[in-house]
């Protein structure tokens, strides 16, 4: 799909800080397009539609699938998430570096469908820190946190499938951003 542009696929367990890292990175890197994922998940109080995610209902999401407007989609934690083709095409047209945030299922699918990608996996320093982050955001039930933690442990065990792994240490966002910048801006 893409020869000159570089497309970076970023993944990591729920609660590792993907959104924060990507948002802060894009604030200082204007040559990067961040793909906004479409989801059927309920909007959280601190999120904005069409900025953090494109929030749709399940019927609208299925129409996107049927009309072939998503390059990849998956069902995760009971909600659909998908990557819009038109955003990638726009980034390519404007010769931007492209960042796609997705789950591990999405990384595998996207890597097969898009040439010239590099995969980056964000991990917490340890599971206990991840658990604290999930609790502190106060958006998940105890059962949700238990499920997300179990899935996170499984995902972390797959880190060797990625081109790069970045440990997102608590209180060291600058270090994480510096590492990410070294990958994307090299």
Secondary structure as GFF3:
##gff-version 3
##sequence-region A 1 186
A	DSSP	beta_strand	7	12	.	.	.	ID=ss1
A	DSSP	alpha_helix	18	28	.	.	.	ID=ss2
A	DSSP	beta_strand	32	34	.	.	.	ID=ss3
A	DSSP	beta_strand	38	39	.	.	.	ID=ss4
A	DSSP	beta_strand	54	55	.	.	.	ID=ss5
A	DSSP	alpha_helix	58	66	.	.	.	ID=ss6
A	DSSP	beta_strand	70	76	.	.	.	ID=ss7
A	DSSP	beta_strand	79	84	.	.	.	ID=ss8
A	DSSP	alpha_helix	85	93	.	.	.	ID=ss9
A	DSSP	beta_strand	97	101	.	.	.	ID=ss10
A	DSSP	alpha_helix	104	113	.	.	.	ID=ss11
A	DSSP	beta_strand	117	123	.	.	.	ID=ss12
A	DSSP	alpha_helix	127	136	.	.	.	ID=ss13
A	DSSP	alpha_helix	142	156	.	.	.	ID=ss14
A	DSSP	three_ten_helix	159	161	.	.	.	ID=ss15
A	DSSP	beta_strand	164	167	.	.	.	ID=ss16
A	DSSP	alpha_helix	173	184	.	.	.	ID=ss17
###
